[in-house]
Protein backbone atom coordinates (compact mmCIF):
# COMPACT_ATOMS: atom_id res chain seq x y z
CA UNK A 1 0.00 0.00 0.00
CA UNK A 2 1.17 3.53 -0.76
CA UNK A 3 0.12 6.66 1.12
CA UNK A 4 1.10 10.06 -0.26
CA UNK A 5 1.25 13.38 1.55
CA UNK A 6 2.10 16.68 -0.13
CA UNK A 7 3.06 19.63 2.07
CA UNK A 8 5.05 22.85 2.09
CA UNK A 9 7.92 23.91 4.26
CA UNK A 10 8.08 27.55 5.31
CA UNK A 11 10.54 29.82 3.52
CA UNK A 12 14.08 29.35 4.80
CA UNK A 13 17.03 31.65 4.25
CA UNK A 14 19.76 30.52 1.94
CA UNK A 15 21.79 27.73 3.52
CA UNK A 16 21.48 24.19 4.84
CA UNK A 17 18.74 23.52 7.41
CA UNK A 18 17.94 20.46 9.53
CA UNK A 19 14.25 19.65 8.90
CA UNK A 20 13.89 16.11 10.30
CA UNK A 21 11.43 17.13 13.02
CA UNK A 22 9.23 19.02 10.54
CA UNK A 23 9.09 15.97 8.29
CA UNK A 24 8.33 13.55 11.14
CA UNK A 25 5.49 15.77 12.45
CA UNK A 26 3.73 15.44 9.08
CA UNK A 27 4.08 11.65 8.88
CA UNK A 28 1.40 10.37 11.21
CA UNK A 29 0.47 6.71 11.32
CA UNK A 30 3.64 5.22 9.85
CA UNK A 31 3.42 1.47 9.19
CA UNK A 32 5.41 -1.00 11.30
CA UNK A 33 7.71 -1.63 8.34
CA UNK A 34 8.13 0.15 5.04
CA UNK A 35 9.95 2.88 3.18
CA UNK A 36 9.59 6.65 3.06
CA UNK A 37 10.38 8.28 -0.27
CA UNK A 38 10.70 12.06 0.04
CA UNK A 39 10.78 14.30 -3.05
CA UNK A 40 11.26 18.07 -3.32
CA UNK A 41 9.36 19.72 -6.18
CA UNK A 42 11.98 22.37 -6.98
CA UNK A 43 15.12 22.69 -9.09
CA UNK A 44 17.06 25.21 -7.00
CA UNK A 45 16.72 23.51 -3.62
CA UNK A 46 17.52 19.98 -2.50
CA UNK A 47 17.07 17.46 0.29
CA UNK A 48 19.70 15.17 1.67
CA UNK A 49 20.59 13.03 4.67
CA UNK A 50 23.71 13.87 6.61
CA UNK A 51 25.28 14.47 10.05
CA UNK A 52 22.75 15.99 12.46
CA UNK A 53 24.79 16.35 15.65
CA UNK A 54 27.36 19.09 15.04
CA UNK A 55 25.81 22.40 13.88
CA UNK A 56 28.99 23.46 12.09
CA UNK A 57 28.40 20.66 9.57
CA UNK A 58 25.53 22.72 8.11
CA UNK A 59 27.80 25.70 7.55
CA UNK A 60 30.65 23.56 6.20
CA UNK A 61 28.38 21.91 3.61
CA UNK A 62 26.99 25.28 2.52
CA UNK A 63 30.47 26.83 2.30
CA UNK A 64 31.77 23.90 0.24
CA UNK A 65 28.87 24.03 -2.24
CA UNK A 66 29.27 27.82 -2.60
CA UNK A 67 32.99 27.32 -3.20
CA UNK A 68 32.64 24.69 -5.94
CA UNK A 69 29.60 26.36 -7.59
CA UNK A 70 30.09 30.13 -7.15
CA UNK A 71 27.75 32.84 -8.39
CA UNK A 72 28.72 35.24 -11.16
CA UNK A 73 30.74 32.85 -13.34
CA UNK A 74 31.06 33.93 -16.98
CA UNK A 75 30.13 30.43 -18.13
CA UNK A 76 26.50 30.72 -16.93
CA UNK A 77 23.93 31.81 -19.50
CA UNK A 78 20.74 31.39 -17.44
CA UNK A 79 20.16 34.59 -15.45
CA UNK A 80 16.43 35.34 -15.94
CA UNK A 81 15.65 34.60 -12.28
CA UNK A 82 18.76 36.16 -10.73
CA UNK A 83 22.43 35.39 -10.37
CA UNK A 84 21.77 32.79 -7.64
CA UNK A 85 19.43 30.70 -9.83
CA UNK A 86 21.82 28.83 -12.17
CA UNK A 87 24.26 28.00 -9.35
CA UNK A 88 21.19 26.78 -7.42
CA UNK A 89 20.29 24.40 -10.26
CA UNK A 90 23.83 22.99 -10.34
CA UNK A 91 23.95 22.55 -6.55
CA UNK A 92 20.57 20.77 -6.65
CA UNK A 93 21.94 18.49 -9.37
CA UNK A 94 24.87 17.60 -7.08
CA UNK A 95 22.83 17.07 -3.91
CA UNK A 96 19.58 15.54 -5.16
CA UNK A 97 15.82 15.94 -5.23
CA UNK A 98 14.77 12.79 -3.38
CA UNK A 99 15.76 10.32 -0.72
CA UNK A 100 14.66 7.05 0.87
CA UNK A 101 14.46 6.24 4.58
CA UNK A 102 13.51 2.80 5.94
CA UNK A 103 10.59 2.61 8.37
CA UNK A 104 11.04 0.17 11.24
CA UNK A 105 8.71 -0.30 14.22
CA UNK A 106 6.61 2.66 13.03
CA UNK A 107 9.53 5.13 13.00
CA UNK A 108 12.06 6.44 10.52
CA UNK A 109 15.13 4.25 10.89
CA UNK A 110 18.06 6.69 10.80
CA UNK A 111 21.62 6.03 11.81
CA UNK A 112 22.78 7.55 15.10
CA UNK A 113 23.92 10.88 13.64
CA UNK A 114 21.63 11.20 10.62
CA UNK A 115 18.99 13.79 9.82
CA UNK A 116 17.18 15.26 6.81
CA UNK A 117 18.39 18.60 5.47
CA UNK A 118 16.77 21.18 3.25
CA UNK A 119 19.46 22.79 1.11
CA UNK A 120 18.12 26.20 0.10
CA UNK A 121 20.24 27.59 -2.72
CA UNK A 122 18.28 30.77 -3.49
CA UNK A 123 18.44 34.07 -1.64
CA UNK A 124 14.62 34.21 -1.64
CA UNK A 125 13.47 30.70 -2.46
CA UNK A 126 10.13 30.92 -0.70
CA UNK A 127 8.09 27.97 0.48
CA UNK A 128 9.25 24.59 -0.76
CA UNK A 129 6.83 21.79 -1.68
CA UNK A 130 7.60 18.18 -0.80
CA UNK A 131 5.87 14.89 -1.53
CA UNK A 132 6.21 12.05 0.99
CA UNK A 133 5.31 8.59 -0.30
CA UNK A 134 4.99 5.98 2.43
CA UNK A 135 5.27 2.47 1.08
CA UNK A 136 4.23 -0.43 3.32
Steps between C-alpha positions, in 0.01 A plus 500: 500500500617853424395813688598840362515832681585830332596795720699822502787606717516864605746727321854453628795730445773387269703221658469146632226433757420194712131419437464146640254602772280689252486195275424258785216722631324467163535121480232372733407134511817351353478125434699253711730437204542678170682773314464877488579663167532878531508724191548877473310665214762765420814532289694752709466330838580147612455248779763271638589286800812584694657560844247652741704536819757774439345831384818606321441220248213706354727798444785286365273335241361837391848655478630207294210513252540879464872450440465237226196667335549877544266771376597740223702261282532608136407150385137529620243609243181458706442820699127575451422426866811656655867423536434240773266291281739313266744417782193378693410262216854359492512456879162322490637272228793411729296447817175347375124540493395185685599253766390173659480419871405156636208481743545256787267453798290796381792747497753631252807281537793744491856434601616652829614833354271532198236759420319647199621834366338758278769661286366841399712639218304818423516830685118514500385149418166522676296205618616162376258220408577139588327171427534216752410154371468239773528149365396210724 
